[in-house]
């Protein structure tokens, strides 16, 4: 039997398995027998390793619900591998867990921003994906993939999955669209709304909006004293810092607050529920992309198979519609349906030229100093 014949045999077996014509035990037995007979190593090692579960950690709420319904449960039904999902409220919180864990305890994380990827690389926590096992990567916006490669010597430890913005959400019952256009990010330090303002308790977000409120470039602020003063002003006017997307939505829905920065997909979800919440991205607003990052020590083939499943257009589109963030799929290559083009931050060109992303070198270079300072400011100093 030639190499081509073997590849064809495996493809046919896998197709039968995925179609439900044979069960997992039979599939493993057949490919194992074939491999033993011909001295070959099957490309489908994920299943042959008898991996029983993969852990996935993400942002919770409607995002986790979308992953569970449209990706994890169907993946488990097809492969027999269980996806155990956990949640976190912020990147720093999750990284602390990972650093305190045993290798292999955490597998895939829904990380935000290239700066997170660079942090994990700096800590030696990256894996090396075999891109041949993730053919659906070809549908992803190339720009979103290429930004990771220089950080890990041309290889990648993640696949891009979605993108969005952190803009300003406001209750139209109390704040008009016209007022928002006039004030922009400065509405978050407007004394008229004292006690009805909130914000995410994340140092990067606070500094980004502090830069906007003082007329500076968030990726190159020249007057950090002014930024910290703006952050203190926002702190003193705020009801609280929220710590999760679910809390953000609750604060707005229950009218405990009138205005906050917020994640584009979560605000769209509130609008879908019938709440009259407006959303705007100010100039130089906070654009971001998220990736599915595979940690060092994970069962690589099983993780690669899950990533490929999640990048399949039908899966990725269903998840995007469920979580209300545009997928990383290139709209010039994939027909994305009716809903996705209506989502905040969606770019029909696939170039993402209209979004301002955080410069990972700049932000990671200041992380130690700025995160510590924000911790003090958050406590009232």
C-alpha positions as CSV (number, residue, x, y, z in Angstrom):
1,X,0.0,0.0,0.0
2,X,1.4,3.4,-1.0
3,X,1.6,6.5,1.3
4,X,-1.2,8.0,-0.8
5,X,-3.4,4.9,-0.4
6,X,-2.8,5.1,3.4
7,X,-3.8,8.7,3.6
8,X,-6.9,8.0,1.5
9,X,-7.8,5.1,3.8
10,X,-7.4,7.2,6.9
11,X,-9.5,10.0,5.4
12,X,-12.3,7.6,4.5
13,X,-12.2,6.1,8.0
14,X,-12.3,9.5,9.6
15,X,-15.2,10.6,7.3
16,X,-17.2,7.5,8.3
17,X,-16.5,8.2,11.9
18,X,-17.5,11.9,11.7
19,X,-20.6,10.9,9.8
20,X,-21.6,8.6,12.6
21,X,-21.3,5.4,10.5
22,X,-18.9,3.8,13.0
23,X,-18.4,4.5,16.7
24,X,-15.3,5.8,18.3
25,X,-14.1,2.4,19.6
26,X,-14.4,0.9,16.1
27,X,-12.7,3.9,14.5
28,X,-9.7,3.7,16.9
29,X,-9.4,0.0,16.4
30,X,-9.4,0.3,12.6
31,X,-6.8,3.0,12.4
32,X,-4.7,1.3,15.0
33,X,-4.8,-2.0,13.1
34,X,-4.0,-0.2,9.9
35,X,-1.1,1.6,11.5
36,X,0.3,-1.6,13.0
37,X,0.0,-3.5,9.8
38,X,1.8,-0.9,7.7
39,X,4.2,0.5,10.2
40,X,2.7,3.9,10.0
41,X,1.9,6.8,12.4
42,X,-1.7,8.0,11.9
43,X,-2.2,11.8,11.5
44,X,-5.1,11.4,13.9
45,X,-3.1,10.9,17.1
46,X,-5.4,12.9,19.1
47,X,-8.0,10.2,19.3
48,X,-5.4,7.4,19.4
49,X,-3.8,8.9,22.5
50,X,-7.1,8.1,24.3
51,X,-7.4,11.7,25.5
52,X,-10.7,11.9,27.4
53,X,-11.0,15.6,28.1
54,X,-9.6,19.0,27.2
55,X,-9.9,22.0,29.5
56,X,-11.1,25.4,28.1
57,X,-11.2,28.6,30.1
58,X,-13.0,31.7,29.0
59,X,-15.0,34.8,29.9
60,X,-18.3,33.2,31.1
61,X,-21.8,34.4,30.5
62,X,-23.2,34.6,27.0
63,X,-19.8,33.9,25.6
64,X,-19.4,30.5,27.4
65,X,-23.0,29.7,26.6
66,X,-22.3,30.2,22.9
67,X,-19.1,28.1,23.0
68,X,-20.9,25.3,24.9
69,X,-23.9,25.1,22.6
70,X,-22.3,25.6,19.2
71,X,-18.8,24.2,19.7
72,X,-18.1,22.1,22.8
73,X,-21.2,19.8,22.8
74,X,-21.0,19.1,19.1
75,X,-17.3,18.5,19.3
76,X,-17.8,16.0,22.1
77,X,-20.6,14.3,20.2
78,X,-18.3,13.8,17.3
79,X,-15.0,12.9,19.0
80,X,-16.0,11.5,22.4
81,X,-13.6,14.0,24.1
82,X,-15.2,16.0,26.8
83,X,-14.5,19.8,27.0
84,X,-14.4,21.0,30.6
85,X,-14.9,24.7,30.7
86,X,-13.9,27.2,33.4
87,X,-14.3,31.0,33.6
88,X,-12.3,34.0,34.6
89,X,-13.0,37.7,35.0
90,X,-9.7,39.1,33.7
91,X,-6.4,38.1,32.1
92,X,-4.3,38.8,35.1
93,X,-6.5,36.6,37.3
94,X,-6.3,33.7,34.9
95,X,-2.5,34.0,34.4
96,X,-2.1,33.9,38.2
97,X,-4.0,30.6,38.2
98,X,-1.8,29.2,35.4
99,X,1.4,30.1,37.1
100,X,0.3,28.3,40.3
101,X,-0.8,25.2,38.4
102,X,0.8,21.9,37.3
103,X,1.8,21.5,33.6
104,X,-1.1,20.3,31.6
105,X,-3.7,21.3,34.2
106,X,-4.9,24.1,31.9
107,X,-5.1,23.6,28.2
108,X,-6.9,26.2,26.1
109,X,-7.7,29.8,27.1
110,X,-9.7,32.5,25.4
111,X,-7.1,35.2,25.7
112,X,-7.5,38.9,24.8
113,X,-4.9,40.8,22.9
114,X,-1.5,40.3,21.5
115,X,0.0,41.6,24.7
116,X,-1.4,38.6,26.6
117,X,0.2,36.3,24.0
118,X,3.5,38.1,24.5
119,X,3.3,37.8,28.2
120,X,2.7,34.0,28.0
121,X,5.6,33.7,25.6
122,X,7.9,35.6,28.0
123,X,7.0,33.2,30.8
124,X,7.8,30.1,28.7
125,X,4.1,29.0,28.6
126,X,3.7,28.7,24.8
127,X,3.2,25.5,22.8
128,X,3.8,25.0,19.1
129,X,0.8,24.2,17.0
130,X,1.1,21.9,14.0
131,X,-0.8,24.1,11.5
132,X,-1.2,21.1,9.2
133,X,-3.7,19.7,11.8
134,X,-5.7,23.0,11.6
135,X,-6.6,23.3,7.9
136,X,-9.5,25.7,8.8
137,X,-6.9,28.3,9.7
138,X,-6.9,29.2,6.0
139,X,-10.3,30.9,6.5
140,X,-8.9,33.3,9.2
141,X,-8.0,37.0,8.5
142,X,-4.3,36.7,7.7
143,X,-3.5,39.9,9.6
144,X,-4.9,38.4,12.8
145,X,-2.6,35.4,12.5
146,X,0.6,37.2,11.4
147,X,0.8,39.5,14.4
148,X,1.6,36.5,16.6
149,X,4.4,34.9,14.6
150,X,7.2,37.3,15.3
151,X,6.7,36.8,19.1
152,X,7.2,33.0,18.8
153,X,9.8,32.7,16.0
154,X,7.4,32.3,13.2
155,X,5.4,29.6,14.9
156,X,2.0,30.1,16.6
157,X,0.6,28.9,19.9
158,X,-2.9,30.1,19.3
159,X,-5.5,30.7,16.6
160,X,-7.3,34.0,16.3
161,X,-11.1,33.6,17.0
162,X,-12.9,36.9,17.3
163,X,-12.5,40.7,17.6
164,X,-14.4,43.6,19.0
165,X,-14.1,47.0,20.7
166,X,-14.3,48.4,24.2
167,X,-16.4,51.5,23.7
168,X,-18.8,53.5,25.7
169,X,-22.3,52.2,26.7
170,X,-25.0,54.6,27.9
171,X,-28.6,54.5,28.8
172,X,-30.5,56.6,26.3
173,X,-33.2,57.4,28.9
174,X,-30.7,59.6,30.6
175,X,-27.9,60.4,28.1
176,X,-28.7,61.3,24.4
177,X,-26.8,60.2,21.4
178,X,-26.0,63.9,20.7
179,X,-24.5,64.3,24.2
180,X,-22.3,61.3,23.7
181,X,-21.1,62.6,20.4
182,X,-20.2,65.8,22.1
183,X,-18.5,64.4,25.2
184,X,-17.0,61.1,24.0
185,X,-14.8,59.5,26.6
186,X,-15.0,62.5,28.8
187,X,-18.6,61.5,29.8
188,X,-17.0,59.0,32.1
189,X,-15.6,61.8,34.2
190,X,-18.6,64.1,34.1
191,X,-19.7,65.1,37.6
192,X,-23.3,65.3,36.4
193,X,-23.4,61.5,36.5
194,X,-21.7,60.9,39.8
195,X,-22.7,57.6,41.3
196,X,-24.2,56.4,37.9
197,X,-20.8,55.8,36.3
198,X,-18.9,52.5,36.3
199,X,-15.9,50.9,34.6
200,X,-14.0,47.7,34.3
201,X,-11.4,47.2,37.0
202,X,-8.6,46.4,34.5
203,X,-5.5,48.6,34.6
204,X,-5.0,48.6,30.8
205,X,-8.6,49.7,30.2
206,X,-8.4,52.4,32.8
207,X,-5.2,53.8,31.4
208,X,-6.5,53.6,27.8
209,X,-9.6,55.7,28.6
210,X,-7.5,58.0,30.9
211,X,-5.4,58.7,27.8
212,X,-8.5,59.4,25.7
213,X,-9.9,61.7,28.4
214,X,-6.7,63.8,28.4
215,X,-6.4,64.0,24.6
216,X,-3.5,61.6,24.3
217,X,-2.5,58.6,22.1
218,X,-3.3,55.5,24.3
219,X,-0.3,53.7,22.6
220,X,2.1,56.6,23.4
221,X,0.9,58.8,26.3
222,X,3.3,61.6,27.0
223,X,1.8,62.9,30.3
224,X,1.1,60.0,32.6
225,X,0.4,62.3,35.5
226,X,-2.6,63.6,33.7
227,X,-3.8,60.1,32.9
228,X,-3.6,59.1,36.6
229,X,-5.6,62.2,37.6
230,X,-8.3,61.2,35.0
231,X,-8.3,57.7,36.4
232,X,-8.7,59.1,40.0
233,X,-11.6,61.4,38.8
234,X,-13.4,58.4,37.2
235,X,-12.8,56.3,40.4
236,X,-14.3,59.0,42.6
237,X,-17.4,59.4,40.4
238,X,-18.0,55.7,39.9
239,X,-20.5,53.5,41.6
240,X,-18.1,50.6,41.3
241,X,-15.6,48.8,39.0
242,X,-17.3,45.8,37.4
243,X,-15.3,42.6,37.1
244,X,-17.2,40.5,34.5
245,X,-19.3,40.8,31.4
246,X,-22.3,39.5,33.3
247,X,-22.0,42.2,36.0
248,X,-21.6,44.8,33.2
249,X,-24.8,43.8,31.7
250,X,-26.7,43.6,35.0
251,X,-25.6,47.1,36.0
252,X,-26.9,48.6,32.8
253,X,-30.0,46.5,32.6
254,X,-31.1,47.3,36.1
255,X,-30.3,51.0,35.6
256,X,-27.9,51.0,38.5
257,X,-25.6,53.0,36.2
258,X,-26.2,55.2,33.2
259,X,-22.8,55.0,31.5
260,X,-19.6,52.9,31.4
261,X,-17.1,51.6,29.0
262,X,-18.2,48.2,27.8
263,X,-17.5,45.3,25.5
264,X,-19.2,45.6,22.1
265,X,-20.7,42.1,22.1
266,X,-22.2,42.4,25.6
267,X,-23.8,45.7,24.7
268,X,-25.3,44.2,21.6
269,X,-26.8,41.4,23.7
270,X,-28.5,44.0,25.9
271,X,-29.9,45.7,22.8
272,X,-31.2,42.4,21.6
273,X,-32.9,42.0,24.9
274,X,-34.8,45.2,24.3
275,X,-32.8,47.6,26.5
276,X,-32.4,51.1,25.1
277,X,-28.6,51.1,25.5
278,X,-26.5,53.1,23.1
279,X,-22.9,52.3,22.1
280,X,-20.1,54.4,20.6
281,X,-16.5,53.9,19.8
282,X,-14.7,57.2,20.4
283,X,-11.7,58.1,18.2
284,X,-8.8,55.8,19.1
285,X,-11.2,53.6,20.9
286,X,-10.0,50.3,22.3
287,X,-10.0,47.6,19.6
288,X,-9.0,44.1,20.4
289,X,-8.8,40.6,19.1
290,X,-9.1,37.4,21.0
291,X,-7.4,34.1,20.4
292,X,-7.7,30.5,21.5
293,X,-4.3,29.9,23.1
294,X,-2.9,26.4,23.8
295,X,-0.7,26.2,26.9
296,X,2.5,24.3,27.1
297,X,2.0,20.7,28.4
298,X,-1.4,20.3,26.8
299,X,-2.5,17.3,24.7
300,X,-1.6,19.0,21.4
301,X,-3.3,16.8,18.9
302,X,-6.6,16.8,20.8
303,X,-6.3,20.6,21.2
304,X,-5.5,21.1,17.5
305,X,-8.5,19.0,16.6
306,X,-10.8,21.2,18.8
307,X,-9.3,24.4,17.4
308,X,-9.9,23.1,13.8
309,X,-13.5,22.2,14.7
310,X,-14.1,25.6,16.3
311,X,-12.6,27.4,13.2
312,X,-14.9,25.5,10.8
313,X,-17.1,28.3,9.3
314,X,-20.4,26.7,10.4
315,X,-19.1,26.5,14.0
316,X,-17.4,29.8,14.1
317,X,-20.4,31.7,12.6
318,X,-22.8,30.0,15.1
319,X,-20.5,31.0,18.0
320,X,-20.2,34.5,16.7
321,X,-23.9,34.9,16.4
322,X,-24.3,33.5,19.9
323,X,-21.7,35.7,21.6
324,X,-22.2,38.8,19.4
325,X,-18.5,39.4,18.4
326,X,-17.4,39.1,14.8
327,X,-15.4,36.0,14.1
328,X,-11.8,36.0,12.9
329,X,-13.0,34.5,9.6
330,X,-12.1,36.6,6.5
331,X,-15.4,38.0,5.1
332,X,-13.7,38.0,1.7
333,X,-13.3,34.2,1.9
334,X,-16.4,33.1,3.9
335,X,-20.1,34.1,3.6
336,X,-20.9,35.2,7.2
337,X,-24.7,35.4,6.9
338,X,-27.1,38.2,7.9
339,X,-26.4,38.9,11.6
340,X,-22.6,39.2,11.8
341,X,-22.4,42.3,9.4
342,X,-24.7,44.1,11.9
343,X,-22.5,43.5,14.9
344,X,-20.4,46.4,16.4
345,X,-16.8,46.6,15.2
346,X,-17.5,44.3,12.2
347,X,-15.2,45.1,9.2
348,X,-16.6,43.9,5.9
349,X,-13.2,44.3,4.2
350,X,-11.3,42.0,6.5
351,X,-8.5,44.6,6.8
352,X,-9.4,45.9,10.3
353,X,-7.9,49.2,9.4
354,X,-10.5,51.1,11.4
355,X,-9.6,49.6,14.7
356,X,-6.8,50.8,17.1
357,X,-5.1,47.8,18.8
358,X,-2.8,48.0,21.8
359,X,0.9,48.0,21.0
360,X,2.2,44.9,22.9
361,X,5.7,46.2,23.3
362,X,4.5,49.5,24.7
363,X,2.0,48.0,27.1
364,X,4.0,45.0,28.3
365,X,7.0,47.3,28.8
366,X,5.0,49.3,31.3
367,X,3.0,46.5,32.9
368,X,4.9,46.1,36.1
369,X,4.9,49.8,36.9
370,X,1.4,50.7,35.7
371,X,-0.4,47.7,37.2
372,X,1.1,48.4,40.6
373,X,0.2,52.0,40.4
374,X,-3.3,51.2,39.4
375,X,-3.6,48.9,42.3
376,X,-2.8,51.7,44.6
377,X,-5.2,54.1,42.8
378,X,-7.9,51.5,43.0
379,X,-7.5,51.5,46.8
380,X,-7.9,55.2,47.0
381,X,-4.4,56.6,46.8
